[in-house]
Amino acid sequence: MDSRERVFRALERTGPDRLPIFQQLLPGAHLTYGEKLEDLLARYPSDFSDAGYYGDSEYGPAVGMGMRTHGEPSGRG
């Protein structure tokens, strides 16, 4: 079963071969666990891509929260 089918089957609750995996690691994990971590990542690759991350932009930080200074209107009306 490929990643795409695994994710869709999990969303549809129709029995994927295993739960889809999304890996997000801190840089220190590689320093601490090194080759053991690389072996684990090779054995269980991520089923999701990180194509949605574009970093900070003119619309605010990458976490998706807009920035405003004190006293500016919130834009809610």
C-alpha positions in Angstrom: 0.0 0.0 0.0 1.4 3.4 -0.9 1.3 6.5 1.2 -1.6 8.1 -0.6 -3.8 5.1 -0.3 -2.8 4.7 3.4 -3.9 8.2 4.2 -7.2 8.0 2.3 -8.0 4.7 3.9 -7.3 6.1 7.3 -9.5 9.1 6.7 -12.3 6.9 5.4 -11.7 4.4 8.2 -11.5 1.5 5.9 -8.4 -0.2 7.2 -5.0 1.0 6.2 -2.1 -1.4 6.6 -0.7 0.8 9.4 -1.4 4.3 10.7 -0.1 7.1 8.4 3.0 8.7 9.9 4.0 12.4 9.8 7.5 13.0 11.1 8.6 16.4 12.4 11.9 16.3 14.2 14.0 18.8 15.9 17.6 19.2 14.7 18.9 17.9 18.0 17.2 14.5 17.4 19.7 13.8 14.6 22.6 14.9 16.9 21.5 12.7 19.7 20.3 9.6 17.9 22.3 9.8 14.6 22.3 6.5 12.7 19.6 4.8 14.8 17.2 7.6 13.9 18.2 7.4 10.2 17.5 3.7 10.3 14.1 4.3 11.9 13.2 7.0 9.3 14.2 4.7 6.5 12.1 1.9 7.9 9.0 4.1 8.5 9.0 6.9 6.0 6.6 9.8 6.3 3.2 9.4 4.6 2.7 13.2 4.3 4.8 15.8 2.4 5.7 19.1 3.9 4.8 21.0 0.7 2.5 23.3 2.7 5.3 25.1 4.6 6.5 28.3 3.0 8.2 29.9 6.0 7.6 33.5 7.1 5.9 35.7 4.6 4.4 39.2 4.2 1.2 37.8 5.8 2.9 36.9 9.1 4.9 34.2 10.7 4.8 30.6 9.5 2.5 29.6 12.3 -0.4 31.2 10.5 -1.1 34.0 13.0 -1.2 37.6 11.8 0.8 40.2 13.6 -0.6 43.6 14.6 0.5 46.3 17.0 -1.4 47.6 20.0 -4.2 49.9 19.0 -4.7 48.6 15.4 -8.1 47.3 14.6 -8.4 43.5 14.5 -10.3 43.5 11.2 -13.3 41.9 12.8 -16.6 43.7 12.4 
